[in-house]
Each structure stands twice: as structure tokens, then as C-alpha cells.
């Protein structure tokens, strides 16, 4: 059990570390807005539950439901979210108010989390197919426990004064750019 717990922790850190950048941008978008942390946390949990469900479905051999070849098309989610965010930023460039309230929601975070999880799904499927049901349960429980510290780490990074200043200044460019590049990378990589 301890070996599975340690392996799950290592696997989570290795596959979710890149989310700190995306989540930090979400925190920058939601800076100063009520319930930003709650929206990001809930979105991260919803998106990650989708990743676990997809991994379990494919890992249990239900490839007809979610063929592994379709995982690349998850890249359309952040690509479209990024294009929408770019359009919103362009449309509201003359407005001094932060337009992030239009961009940040639990569902946007969930969609970006799920789409960014294509690599996670690929790794988790391979691990789940070679693990016992008890080990899969340990992996899933450990992953779910670690989501909150991941969000906290991203919030910590995003609220460092020097980082927060850069994120605030460039958020309207960085947020759409990161989502668009993430979407393209997912479409091309899987």
C-alpha cells in the first residue's frame, strides 16, 4: 500500500506540475474577484474527475467509448477557450476594467484542466491497466487529495508580488496565448 501511495504521489507530481502555470494564469484572471479560489478549485476537481473517468474507461478496456486516438481532440477545448479569451481581450481593449470575469468560471477551468489532461490520461491508462483494483483506488484517492495542494501552490506562485505584477500586466495576452498554444500542442502531440 505504501508503495502504491508513493508511486501515486510521484505520478501526480510528474503529470500535473505543468498545471501550476495554467492555474496561475487563472488566478491572475480572477485577481480581485470574489470566489476566484473556489471557482478554480472546483474547476480543477471537475476537470480532474473527468481525467480519472476517461483514464478508467480506457484503462478498463472500453476503448470503443473513448478511443485513445480521440484524446488529441481534447486540444480543441483550450484552443477554443483561448480564442474566445483573445476575442474578449481584443473587444474590450479600450475598457480599463478587468475582463477576466467573462473568462473565469468553474467550467472554463474544468475544460482547460480536462483538455490539458491528455498526457495524464495516456500515462494513467498504462498504469491502471497494470494495477490491481485496490491500487487503482489508491491512485485515484491520492490524486484527488493532491488536487487542493496543487491549486494552493498555483495560488502561491500567482500571488508573489513580482509574479503577480507580471501576470496582471500581461494576463490579457498570456492567458489566451497559453490556452491557444496548449490546445495546439495537445492536437499535435497525442
Rosetta blueprint (number, residue, H / E / L):
1 X L
2 X H
3 X H
4 X H
5 X H
6 X H
7 X H
8 X H
9 X H
10 X H
11 X H
12 X H
13 X H
14 X H
15 X H
16 X H
17 X L
18 X L
19 X H
20 X H
21 X H
22 X H
23 X H
24 X H
25 X H
26 X H
27 X H
28 X H
29 X H
30 X L
31 X L
32 X L
33 X L
34 X L
35 X L
36 X H
37 X H
38 X H
39 X H
40 X H
41 X H
42 X H
43 X H
44 X H
45 X H
46 X H
47 X H
48 X H
49 X H
50 X H
51 X H
52 X H
53 X H
54 X H
55 X H
56 X H
57 X H
58 X H
59 X H
60 X L
61 X L
62 X L
63 X L
64 X L
65 X L
66 X L
67 X L
68 X H
69 X H
70 X H
71 X H
72 X H
73 X H
74 X H
75 X H
76 X H
77 X H
78 X H
79 X H
80 X H
81 X H
82 X H
83 X H
84 X H
85 X H
86 X H
87 X H
88 X H
89 X H
90 X H
91 X H
92 X L
93 X L
94 X L
95 X L
96 X L
97 X L
98 X L
99 X L
100 X H
101 X H
102 X H
103 X H
104 X L
105 X L
106 X H
107 X H
108 X H
109 X H
110 X H
111 X H
112 X H
113 X H
114 X H
115 X H
116 X L
117 X L
118 X H
119 X H
120 X H
121 X H
122 X H
123 X H
124 X H
125 X H
126 X H
127 X H
128 X H
129 X H
130 X L
131 X L
132 X L
133 X H
134 X H
135 X H
136 X H
137 X H
138 X H
139 X H
140 X H
141 X H
142 X H
143 X H
144 X H
145 X H
146 X H
147 X H
148 X H
149 X H
150 X H
151 X H
152 X H
153 X H
154 X H
155 X H
156 X H
157 X H
158 X H
159 X L
160 X L
161 X H
162 X H
163 X H
164 X H
165 X H
166 X H
167 X H
168 X H
169 X H
170 X H
171 X H
172 X H
173 X H
174 X H
175 X H
176 X H
177 X H
178 X H
179 X H
180 X H
181 X H
182 X H
183 X H
184 X H
185 X H
186 X H
187 X H
188 X H
189 X H
190 X L
